[in-house]
């Protein structure tokens, strides 16, 4: 049918090249909207919210008597919704804040448009290594939104929140069962916060026996937050080298142990994606020297239900609920980092904690009762009790999986990582591929790329393929590192698509294909000049000068 109907419409089909390079007046490309800055949308002399003018005449009725005055009468400008600009925020002059004013639709649309330019786990595979970006089951979200969990307040009488306290207590016992540890502190709010908690327990234990040690040993394959946490606690940090297989050099560790070493902070599985098979021997050596063993549990997803860290001689370990137990993190936060501890450190753990009494009731042990029930605590880390929403989600995840399901989580995560490793090790250098299977994540290097091509080019090209880049340039023991963690929640079809994309990009990098240097070309923004951005950052918005007036130069990036 080609006839025009009464409205003037007729069916049509574009030619293959029609519209290929056609621009738009707005800069938008269909649903890919070009979004300006807030400062470019709003203006300083308007706002989406009007407050009543202070000192305005008393109102009569819903609109006030001013609404009855004719336009132009002496007090007609006192209408609600028409205050003078200096009263747009009560008596605070908005112009002095130099902030743009937006209506509600403008504000909502701005952030919604920006959100559509973000990547998220609900859009696709999120391969960040050592981040465990797994799917967050919607059952967890439903449970966390139940009014008895979502609407409570930390200052409520404890007898009115017994269900919430039971959730904290039951989750705590699950964590103890899964790790084989003696005690647990639930209040730390993230991984690094958990590291701090564990080291404070160690420091309190050493002080209790009058042992002033100054050094914490950190292997090269540990997480970067480990040395930072140790330094924050006042310890001197010394590195332990790795072997060519990517594991801790046990001989070097033993040679450095002595009366000044307070602890060893070790990540197992480590950030090369490898299990430390000599972990028990490491722990025994550290204990024999009078020190303690802290394990970074960020990679617990690879061994949950399979290995109990307590059986390996670990004294303290944080558990990222937002990784292993699927509570949202990153832009969807917040995190939660409970710390399990050995019997030697349990007396020094922080308050508060949820205790169950003989009558079946629950109570938070805090300062008032700590003297009797927990006298050696090093003190409090947080104002209240931790992340209630994360506790609810994590317990839901654990109960829905059961012990056998959690074991399968570890097995499937390791299987997926090894599938990626062996599917790509012919086009990407796998520096530790010769030493056997990896655990939860596969690591590659930029070795073999054409001159001038590096990891950053691969990452930018992955954006064009619709994937968030993997963790780059970490761990530092691998040059041009690319750390890929697929987690157990990805299907083989998803993995195959990712592998095909990464394989194509790797082949281009090896061949020196110049198109990689232009990537990403399909993203909302092209590649930045990262050197210029680092050396001369523009950190404040400058109002453009009026037409015909020269703008003042930006000094110092301000």
Secondary structure as UniProt FT lines:
FT   TURN            6..7
FT   TURN            16..21
FT   TURN            30..31
FT   HELIX           38..41
FT   TURN            44..45
FT   TURN            54..55
FT   TURN            61..63
FT   HELIX           65..68
FT   TURN            71..72
FT   TURN            74..75
FT   HELIX           76..78
FT   TURN            80..81
FT   HELIX           85..87
FT   TURN            90..91
FT   HELIX           94..96
FT   TURN            97..98
FT   HELIX           104..115
FT   TURN            116..117
FT   TURN            121..123
FT   TURN            129..131
FT   HELIX           138..144
FT   HELIX           147..150
FT   TURN            154..155
FT   HELIX           158..160
FT   HELIX           162..179
FT   STRAND          183..185
FT   HELIX           191..208
FT   TURN            209..210
FT   STRAND          215..219
FT   TURN            220..221
FT   HELIX           224..232
FT   TURN            233..234
FT   STRAND          236..240
FT   TURN            244..245
FT   HELIX           250..256
FT   TURN            259..260
FT   STRAND          261..267
FT   TURN            271..272
FT   TURN            277..278
FT   HELIX           279..288
FT   TURN            289..290
FT   STRAND          292..297
FT   TURN            298..299
FT   HELIX           300..302
FT   TURN            303..306
FT   HELIX           309..312
FT   STRAND          316..320
FT   TURN            321..325
FT   HELIX           330..332
FT   STRAND          337..341
FT   HELIX           343..346
FT   TURN            347..348
FT   STRAND          353..356
FT   TURN            358..359
FT   STRAND          362..365
FT   HELIX           367..373
FT   TURN            375..376
FT   HELIX           388..424
FT   TURN            425..427
FT   TURN            431..432
FT   HELIX           433..435
FT   STRAND          442..445
FT   TURN            447..448
FT   TURN            451..452
FT   HELIX           455..464
FT   TURN            465..466
FT   STRAND          471..472
FT   TURN            476..477
FT   TURN            479..480
FT   STRAND          482..484
FT   TURN            488..489
FT   HELIX           492..511
FT   HELIX           514..518
FT   HELIX           530..535
FT   TURN            547..548
FT   TURN            556..557
//
